[in-house]
Amino acid sequence: MHLSRLFQVALLVGSASAEVMSATFNSLYDDPSRSLSEVTCWRKNIGFMPNLDWTLQQDAAGFIGLDKVNGLNSVKCFTCWKLSYEGKTISLLALDGAESGVVMSFSALQFLTDGRAQELARVDVDAVEVDTAECGFPASKLHAYDF
């Protein structure tokens, strides 16, 4: 019994540890009029409904492309990621796939790098999957309809 409990605690601690991921930007993520139908997690004909009524990027809170999102039904769609770089932290929702690491808006990488996104282009960030509430969305809202 004690061994089982210890395993559960170790599993929780392990899942909350940060991993280093390569991060870059794609200026398409900064276009507020870009349709969200372009992102991996979009469901044809219904989008993100009934959970969220977003259709354009301006409707969405900050989001990222993540190499762990490997298709429409990926378990990593709508996960929240806390990304840290040199003392700055931002939490963003995974809505899109990426070839490698993390892809975010230029403005998000600007924030993380203190205005050096263009100069640095790609940085290693500490990435931790966190509760969706840290991205402004309680899981009960995102998954109310078995999203």
C-alpha positions in Angstrom: 0.0 0.0 0.0 2.8 2.5 0.9 4.7 1.5 -2.2 1.7 2.2 -4.3 1.2 5.6 -2.7 4.9 6.4 -3.2 4.6 5.5 -6.9 1.6 7.9 -7.3 3.5 10.8 -5.7 6.5 10.1 -7.9 4.3 10.0 -10.9 2.8 13.4 -10.0 6.2 15.0 -9.3 7.6 13.6 -12.6 4.8 14.9 -14.7 5.1 18.4 -13.3 8.8 18.7 -14.1 9.9 21.0 -16.9 11.4 19.9 -20.1 13.6 22.0 -22.3 12.0 22.7 -25.7 13.2 24.7 -28.6 10.9 27.7 -29.2 10.5 30.0 -32.2 7.8 32.3 -33.6 5.5 32.3 -36.6 4.2 35.8 -37.5 1.0 34.1 -38.8 0.0 33.6 -35.1 0.0 37.4 -34.8 -2.7 38.0 -37.5 -5.9 38.6 -35.6 -8.0 38.0 -38.7 -6.5 34.6 -39.5 -9.1 31.8 -39.3 -8.6 29.3 -36.6 -9.7 26.7 -39.2 -6.0 26.6 -40.1 -4.9 25.1 -36.8 -4.6 21.4 -36.1 -7.1 21.1 -33.3 -9.9 22.7 -35.4 -12.8 20.3 -36.0 -14.2 20.6 -39.6 -17.8 22.1 -39.7 -18.0 22.7 -36.0 -14.7 24.3 -35.0 -14.3 24.4 -31.3 -18.1 24.4 -30.6 -19.9 23.8 -28.4 -17.1 24.5 -25.9 -15.7 27.7 -27.4 -17.2 30.0 -30.1 -13.8 31.1 -31.4 -13.5 31.4 -35.2 -10.6 33.9 -35.6 -7.2 34.2 -33.9 -8.4 37.4 -32.2 -11.0 35.3 -30.4 -8.4 33.0 -28.9 -6.3 33.8 -25.9 -2.6 33.3 -26.6 -1.9 29.9 -28.2 1.0 27.8 -29.5 1.9 25.2 -32.0 3.4 22.2 -30.2 5.2 19.2 -31.6 3.2 17.0 -29.2 -0.1 17.9 -31.1 0.0 15.3 -33.8 -3.5 15.6 -35.2 -7.1 16.6 -34.7 -7.8 14.2 -32.0 -4.5 14.6 -30.2 -4.7 14.4 -26.4 -2.5 17.5 -26.3 -5.1 19.7 -28.1 -6.2 22.3 -25.6 -3.5 21.7 -23.0 -1.9 24.6 -21.3 1.8 25.1 -21.3 3.8 27.3 -19.0 6.9 28.5 -20.9 9.8 30.1 -19.2 13.0 31.8 -20.5 15.5 33.7 -18.4 13.0 34.6 -15.6 10.0 35.4 -17.8 7.0 33.1 -17.9 4.0 32.9 -20.2 1.1 30.4 -20.2 -0.3 29.5 -23.6 -2.9 27.0 -25.0 -1.8 24.3 -27.5 -4.1 24.6 -30.5 -1.8 23.7 -33.4 0.9 21.3 -34.3 4.6 22.1 -34.9 7.4 20.3 -36.7 9.6 20.6 -33.6 9.3 22.1 -30.2 7.1 25.1 -29.7 5.9 27.8 -32.1 4.3 30.9 -30.8 3.4 34.4 -32.0 6.1 37.0 -32.5 4.6 39.1 -29.7 4.7 36.1 -27.2 8.4 35.4 -28.0 9.1 39.1 -27.8 7.7 39.1 -24.3 9.7 36.0 -23.3 13.0 37.4 -24.7 12.6 41.0 -23.6 12.2 42.3 -27.1 14.9 40.1 -28.7 12.7 37.6 -30.7 13.9 38.8 -34.1 17.5 38.7 -33.0 17.4 35.3 -31.3 14.8 33.7 -33.6 14.9 30.4 -31.6 15.5 29.9 -27.9 15.4 26.9 -25.4 12.5 27.3 -23.0 11.5 25.4 -19.9 8.1 24.0 -20.7 5.6 22.5 -18.2 2.1 21.3 -19.0 -0.1 22.9 -16.4 -3.8 23.1 -15.5 -5.8 24.8 -18.3 -7.0 27.3 -15.6 -3.5 28.9 -15.9 -4.4 29.7 -19.5 -7.7 31.2 -18.4 -9.9 28.2 -19.1 -11.0 25.8 -16.4 -11.0 22.2 -17.6 -14.8 22.0 -16.9 -15.4 24.7 -19.6 -13.0 23.2 -22.2 -14.2 19.6 -21.7 -17.8 20.1 -20.8 -18.9 18.3 -24.0 -16.1 15.6 -24.1 -13.9 17.9 -26.2 
